[in-house]
């Protein structure tokens, strides 16, 4: 499994890849995880790379918005 991340640049999130986390033991389906060094706490799981990235983008926006509201 390769290390993967999303990169936040100029207000947009660019994909640098998603790690293949293997098979979900409960469902026997392949799952993919998206994480980010630039957005601490971001972990998103999807059944496909595209789904993991879509979810990660939404989570990243929400995390960034929550941090802005706090500070």
Secondary structure, DSSP 4 states (H G I P E B T S, - for coil): -----EEEETTEEEE---EEEEE-TTT--EEEEEE-SSSTT-EEEESSHHHHHHHHHHHHHHHHHHHHHH-
